[in-house]
C-alpha cells in the first residue's frame, strides 16, 4: 500500500485508540445495556454497529479475543473508511503486514452470527474472517 494516498474522500478517519474504543463496545454487556448503540450514535452518526464491524472485518484489522471485547490490530496508525469496500489503513511502518493482508483477503465471508434481544428491538452482530495459519 502506498503512503501517498489521498484520504480526503473517505467518510471516517480514526486513530488506533478510537478504533479500539469502538470495538471495546462489542461485548455482550454493553450491547445488552444499550451502551453500544448509544456510543455508535454519538460518535459514528449515520452508522450502525453491524456496518462498522463489517468495515473493520473487511479491512482485516478486527481482532477477535474470544470472551473478551474485540480489539483492533496494534500496527494500525489511522483507519480511513467509507464502506466495507472503501477503506485505507495506514500501518506503523507504511506497509500492510502479510498476516493482515491474509485476513483482509479472507474476510469476504461470514463465519459467525448472533442475535441479542434488547428491549423492544434486536441486535444482530456478524463476525467474519478466517485467522491465517
C-alpha positions as CSV (number, residue, x, y, z in Angstrom):
1,X,0.0,0.0,0.0
2,X,1.3,3.4,-0.9
3,X,1.8,6.1,1.7
4,X,0.8,8.9,-0.8
5,X,-2.9,8.0,-0.9
6,X,-5.4,10.9,-0.9
7,X,-7.6,10.0,2.1
8,X,-9.7,13.2,2.0
9,X,-12.6,11.4,0.2
10,X,-13.2,8.9,3.0
11,X,-16.1,9.5,5.3
12,X,-14.2,8.5,8.5
13,X,-10.6,9.0,9.7
14,X,-10.0,7.1,13.0
15,X,-6.9,6.6,15.1
16,X,-5.9,3.3,16.7
17,X,-7.2,4.4,20.1
18,X,-10.6,5.4,18.5
19,X,-10.8,2.1,16.8
20,X,-10.0,0.2,19.9
21,X,-12.6,2.2,21.9
22,X,-15.3,1.4,19.4
23,X,-14.5,-2.3,19.4
24,X,-14.5,-2.4,23.2
25,X,-18.3,-1.8,23.0
26,X,-18.7,-5.1,21.1
27,X,-19.0,-7.2,24.2
28,X,-22.4,-8.6,25.3
29,X,-22.6,-6.4,28.5
30,X,-22.5,-3.0,26.8
31,X,-24.7,-4.4,23.9
32,X,-27.4,-5.6,26.3
33,X,-27.5,-2.4,28.2
34,X,-27.7,-0.3,25.1
35,X,-24.3,1.4,25.7
36,X,-23.0,0.2,22.3
37,X,-25.9,1.7,20.3
38,X,-25.6,5.0,22.3
39,X,-21.8,5.1,21.7
40,X,-22.2,4.5,18.0
41,X,-25.0,7.0,17.6
42,X,-23.0,9.7,19.4
43,X,-19.5,9.0,17.8
44,X,-20.3,7.5,14.4
45,X,-23.5,9.3,13.2
46,X,-25.2,7.5,10.3
47,X,-23.6,4.2,11.1
48,X,-24.8,1.1,12.9
49,X,-22.7,-1.2,14.9
50,X,-23.1,-4.0,12.3
51,X,-22.0,-1.7,9.5
52,X,-18.9,-0.7,11.4
53,X,-17.9,-4.2,12.3
54,X,-18.3,-5.2,8.6
55,X,-15.8,-2.4,7.6
56,X,-13.3,-3.4,10.3
57,X,-13.5,-7.1,9.3
58,X,-13.3,-6.3,5.6
59,X,-10.1,-4.3,6.2
60,X,-8.5,-7.2,8.2
61,X,-8.0,-5.1,11.3
62,X,-10.7,-6.7,13.5
63,X,-9.1,-8.9,16.2
64,X,-11.5,-11.4,18.0
65,X,-10.4,-12.1,21.5
66,X,-12.8,-14.9,22.5
67,X,-14.9,-13.9,25.5
68,X,-13.2,-10.5,25.9
69,X,-14.2,-7.5,23.8
70,X,-12.8,-7.4,20.3
71,X,-9.9,-5.0,19.5
72,X,-8.0,-3.6,16.6
73,X,-4.7,-4.6,15.1
74,X,-2.0,-2.7,17.1
75,X,0.0,-2.0,14.0
76,X,-2.6,0.4,12.7
77,X,-1.9,4.1,12.8
78,X,-5.1,5.6,11.2
79,X,-8.1,3.9,9.6
80,X,-9.8,5.8,6.8
81,X,-13.1,4.3,5.6
82,X,-16.5,4.9,3.9
83,X,-17.8,1.3,3.5
84,X,-16.7,-2.3,3.6
85,X,-15.3,-1.9,0.1
86,X,-13.8,1.6,0.5
87,X,-11.1,1.9,3.1
88,X,-7.4,2.5,3.6
89,X,-5.3,1.5,6.5
90,X,-2.2,3.5,7.5
91,X,0.2,1.0,9.1
92,X,3.0,1.8,11.5
93,X,5.8,1.1,9.0
94,X,3.8,2.1,6.0
95,X,3.4,-1.5,4.7
96,X,0.5,-3.8,5.2
97,X,1.7,-6.8,7.2
98,X,1.4,-10.1,5.5
99,X,-0.9,-11.6,8.2
100,X,-3.2,-8.6,8.0
101,X,-3.4,-8.9,4.2
102,X,-4.3,-12.6,4.5
103,X,-7.1,-11.7,6.9
104,X,-8.3,-8.9,4.7
105,X,-8.5,-11.2,1.7
106,X,-10.2,-14.0,3.7
107,X,-12.8,-11.8,5.2
108,X,-15.2,-11.9,2.3
109,X,-17.4,-14.5,4.0
110,X,-19.2,-14.6,7.4
111,X,-18.1,-17.2,9.9
112,X,-20.4,-16.4,12.8
113,X,-23.6,-14.5,13.7
114,X,-25.5,-14.0,16.9
115,X,-28.7,-12.1,17.9
116,X,-29.4,-10.4,21.2
117,X,-32.8,-9.1,22.1
118,X,-32.7,-5.7,23.7
119,X,-35.9,-4.2,25.0
120,X,-38.3,-3.9,22.0
121,X,-35.5,-4.4,19.5
122,X,-32.9,-6.9,18.4
123,X,-29.2,-6.6,17.9
124,X,-27.5,-8.8,15.3
125,X,-23.7,-9.0,15.2
126,X,-21.9,-10.7,12.4
127,X,-18.2,-11.5,12.7
128,X,-16.3,-12.7,9.7
129,X,-12.9,-13.8,8.6
130,X,-10.5,-16.6,8.8
131,X,-7.4,-16.4,11.0
132,X,-4.3,-17.1,9.0
133,X,-2.3,-20.3,9.7
